Amino acid sequence: MKKPGKRPKQRLVVFCCENSAAKAAESAAGDPMLKGVEFVRVPCAGRVEIRHILKRIEAGAAVLALACPLDNCKYIHGNRRTLKRVDRVKQVLKDAGIEEGRVRMEFLSSVDPHKLVNVIKEAKRP
């Protein structure tokens, strides 16, 4: 039986660019903060479509998109494309009366496992 007033722990799905965030996640793999996080490795954050994000949110998860730093995307504009999509999803959620904080985006490099852990820690907060 659930305790009154306690919110169930929200699942976190993290879309990781294989050129940056996925490598940082591999380096931080032993960190307990990453326990229970679903990592989805993508060739480029630009491959994350609005429908992928909304599908996870509809299933009750929070979504974090992690891309290469701005002006450092292997595919030139993938990270900026994802930023636009995340902003669109936030607007859709806001229009629907759903907390837009359920989706976030961050930029980090492959040598930032400490930043990845901090971003996930922040995203896991209720």
JOCOR-V6748 format. One record per pair of residues at least 24 apart in sequence whose ideal C-beta (glycine too) atoms are under 10 Angstrom apart, sorted by the first residue. I is the first residue (numbers start at 1). J is the second residue. If there is no record, write none. Layout:
# JOCOR-V6748
I | J
I | J
This chain:
# JOCOR-V6748
6 | 126
7 | 126
8 | 60
8 | 126
9 | 36
9 | 124
9 | 126
10 | 60
10 | 61
10 | 62
10 | 102
10 | 123
10 | 124
10 | 125
10 | 126
11 | 36
11 | 37
11 | 38
11 | 56
11 | 59
11 | 60
11 | 61
11 | 62
11 | 63
11 | 124
12 | 36
12 | 37
12 | 38
12 | 39
12 | 56
12 | 61
12 | 62
12 | 63
12 | 64
12 | 104
12 | 120
12 | 123
12 | 124
13 | 37
13 | 38
13 | 39
13 | 40
13 | 52
13 | 53
13 | 55
13 | 56
13 | 57
13 | 59
13 | 61
13 | 62
13 | 63
13 | 64
13 | 65
13 | 103
13 | 123
14 | 38
14 | 39
14 | 40
14 | 41
14 | 61
14 | 62
14 | 63
14 | 64
14 | 65
14 | 66
14 | 104
14 | 106
14 | 116
14 | 119
14 | 120
14 | 123
15 | 39
15 | 40
15 | 41
15 | 42
15 | 45
15 | 47
15 | 48
15 | 52
15 | 53
15 | 56
15 | 63
15 | 64
15 | 65
15 | 66
15 | 67
15 | 82
15 | 86
15 | 105
16 | 40
16 | 41
16 | 42
16 | 45
16 | 48
16 | 64
16 | 65
16 | 66
16 | 67
16 | 108
16 | 116
17 | 41
17 | 42
17 | 43
17 | 44
17 | 45
17 | 46
17 | 47
17 | 48
17 | 65
17 | 66
17 | 67
17 | 68
17 | 73
17 | 74
17 | 75
17 | 78
17 | 79
17 | 82
17 | 107
17 | 108
17 | 110
18 | 42
18 | 43
18 | 44
18 | 45
18 | 47
18 | 74
18 | 110
19 | 43
19 | 44
19 | 45
19 | 67
19 | 68
19 | 72
19 | 73
19 | 74
19 | 75
19 | 78
19 | 109
19 | 110
20 | 44
20 | 45
20 | 66
20 | 67
20 | 68
20 | 69
20 | 72
20 | 73
20 | 74
20 | 79
20 | 107
20 | 108
20 | 109
20 | 110
20 | 111
20 | 112
20 | 116
21 | 45
21 | 64
21 | 65
21 | 66
21 | 67
21 | 68
21 | 106
21 | 107
21 | 108
21 | 109
21 | 110
21 | 112
21 | 113
21 | 115
21 | 116
21 | 119
22 | 66
22 | 110
22 | 116
23 | 108
23 | 109
23 | 110
23 | 111
23 | 112
23 | 113
23 | 116
24 | 66
24 | 108
24 | 109
24 | 110
24 | 111
24 | 112
24 | 113
24 | 114
24 | 115
24 | 116
24 | 117
24 | 119
25 | 66
25 | 108
25 | 110
25 | 113
25 | 116
25 | 117
25 | 120
26 | 110
26 | 113
26 | 116
27 | 110
27 | 111
27 | 112
27 | 113
27 | 114
27 | 116
27 | 117
28 | 112
28 | 113
28 | 114
28 | 115
28 | 116
28 | 117
28 | 120
29 | 113
31 | 113
31 | 114
31 | 116
31 | 117
31 | 120
31 | 121
32 | 117
33 | 116
33 | 117
33 | 118
33 | 119
33 | 120
33 | 121
33 | 124
34 | 113
34 | 116
34 | 117
34 | 120
34 | 121
34 | 124
36 | 124
37 | 64
37 | 120
37 | 123
37 | 124
38 | 63
39 | 64
39 | 66
39 | 120
40 | 65
42 | 66
42 | 67
42 | 78
42 | 82
43 | 74
43 | 75
43 | 78
44 | 68
44 | 73
44 | 74
44 | 75
44 | 76
44 | 77
44 | 78
44 | 79
44 | 81
44 | 82
45 | 73
45 | 75
45 | 78
45 | 79
45 | 80
45 | 81
45 | 82
45 | 83
45 | 85
45 | 86
45 | 105
45 | 107
46 | 73
46 | 74
46 | 75
46 | 76
46 | 77
46 | 78
46 | 79
46 | 80
46 | 81
46 | 82
46 | 83
46 | 84
46 | 85
47 | 75
47 | 78
47 | 81
47 | 82
48 | 78
48 | 81
48 | 82
48 | 85
48 | 86
48 | 105
49 | 81
49 | 82
49 | 85
50 | 84
50 | 85
50 | 86
50 | 88
50 | 89
50 | 92
51 | 85
51 | 89
52 | 85
52 | 89
53 | 82
53 | 85
53 | 86
53 | 88
53 | 89
53 | 90
53 | 92
53 | 93
53 | 102
53 | 103
53 | 105
54 | 89
54 | 92
54 | 93
54 | 103
56 | 102
56 | 103
57 | 89
57 | 92
57 | 93
57 | 98
57 | 99
57 | 102
57 | 103
58 | 98
60 | 102
61 | 102
61 | 103
62 | 99
62 | 101
62 | 102
62 | 103
62 | 104
62 | 123
62 | 124
62 | 125
62 | 126
63 | 89
63 | 102
63 | 103
63 | 104
63 | 105
63 | 123
64 | 102
64 | 103
64 | 104
64 | 105
64 | 106
64 | 116
64 | 119
64 | 120
64 | 122
64 | 123
64 | 124
65 | 89
65 | 103
65 | 104
65 | 105
65 | 106
65 | 107
66 | 104
66 | 105
66 | 106
66 | 107
66 | 108
66 | 112
66 | 115
66 | 116
66 | 119
66 | 120
67 | 105
67 | 106
67 | 107
67 | 108
68 | 107
68 | 108
68 | 109
68 | 110
69 | 106
69 | 107
69 | 108
69 | 109
69 | 112
70 | 107
71 | 107
72 | 107
72 | 109
73 | 107
79 | 105
79 | 107
82 | 107
83 | 107
101 | 125
